[in-house]
Structures are given as structure tokens and as C-alpha cells.
Amino acid sequence: MEIEKELNAKILAKTSEILLKYPELSELLNEMPITIPKKEKPEINIKVLKNYYDSLNNILKDYINKSTSDEN
């Protein structure tokens, strides 16, 4: 349960960072599969939360890398 709370806190912090610093990415957050589940009652477990957190990090990292390379 503690790991789940930690992951939820990290997800909240990363989502807030994206929304505050990179609002242009907010549309991508809304389109992520975990935010629009296919099932009526999707199973949310540590693996799903970890994958979601990793996805948030990847979106941000890719965007920053692309922005940096576009500047050069």
C-alpha cells in the first residue's frame, strides 16, 4: 500500500509539473489510455501506476529533447 501511495504522489507531482511548465502537453495527458480506460472498472495496481508514471516521464523527456534539438 505504501508503494501505491508513493507512486500516486509521484504521478501527481509529475502531472502538476507538466501542466504548470509545459501546458502544451496537457492534451497528451488527456489522451493517455489510463485516463480513458476501455473497461468500466479497470484494475489499477502497482504495475499500472508504474507504467503510467514512466509514460509521463517519457512524454516530458521526449518533449524536452525535441525542444532542445529544435533550438540547435
C-alpha positions as CSV (number, residue, x, y, z in Angstrom):
1,M,0.0,0.0,0.0
2,E,2.9,2.4,0.8
3,I,4.4,1.9,-2.7
4,E,1.0,2.7,-4.2
5,K,0.8,5.9,-2.2
6,E,4.3,6.9,-3.3
7,L,3.6,6.2,-6.9
8,N,0.4,8.3,-6.7
9,A,2.3,11.1,-5.1
10,K,5.0,10.9,-7.9
11,I,2.3,10.8,-10.6
12,L,0.6,13.9,-9.1
13,A,3.8,15.8,-8.9
14,K,4.9,14.9,-12.4
15,T,1.4,15.8,-13.8
16,S,1.5,19.1,-12.0
17,E,4.9,19.8,-13.3
18,I,3.8,19.1,-16.9
19,L,0.6,21.2,-16.6
20,L,2.4,24.2,-15.0
21,K,5.7,24.2,-17.0
22,Y,4.5,22.6,-20.3
23,P,0.8,23.3,-20.7
24,E,1.0,22.5,-24.4
25,L,1.4,18.8,-23.3
26,S,-1.9,18.8,-21.4
27,E,-3.8,17.3,-24.4
28,L,-1.4,14.3,-24.5
29,L,-2.2,13.7,-20.8
30,N,-5.9,13.5,-21.6
31,E,-5.3,11.0,-24.4
32,M,-3.3,8.5,-22.4
33,P,-5.0,5.1,-22.1
34,I,-5.1,5.1,-18.3
35,T,-7.1,8.4,-18.3
36,I,-9.6,6.9,-20.8
37,P,-9.9,3.2,-19.8
38,K,-11.6,0.8,-22.1
39,K,-13.2,-1.1,-19.2
40,E,-15.9,0.1,-16.9
41,K,-13.9,-0.8,-13.8
42,P,-10.3,-1.0,-14.8
43,E,-7.8,-2.7,-12.5
44,I,-5.3,-0.2,-11.1
45,N,-2.3,-1.8,-9.5
46,I,1.3,-1.0,-8.8
47,K,2.4,-2.2,-12.3
48,V,-0.2,0.0,-14.0
49,L,0.8,3.0,-11.8
50,K,4.5,2.5,-12.6
51,N,3.8,2.2,-16.3
52,Y,1.8,5.4,-16.2
53,Y,4.5,7.3,-14.2
54,D,7.1,6.0,-16.7
55,S,4.9,7.2,-19.6
56,L,4.7,10.7,-18.0
57,N,8.4,10.8,-17.7
58,N,8.9,9.7,-21.3
59,I,6.5,12.3,-22.7
60,L,8.3,15.0,-20.8
61,K,11.8,13.8,-21.7
62,D,10.9,13.4,-25.4
63,Y,9.4,16.8,-25.5
64,I,12.4,18.5,-23.8
65,N,14.8,16.6,-26.1
66,K,12.8,17.6,-29.1
67,S,12.6,21.3,-28.0
68,T,16.4,21.3,-27.3
69,S,17.3,19.8,-30.7
70,D,14.9,22.2,-32.5
71,E,16.8,25.1,-30.9
72,N,20.2,24.0,-32.4
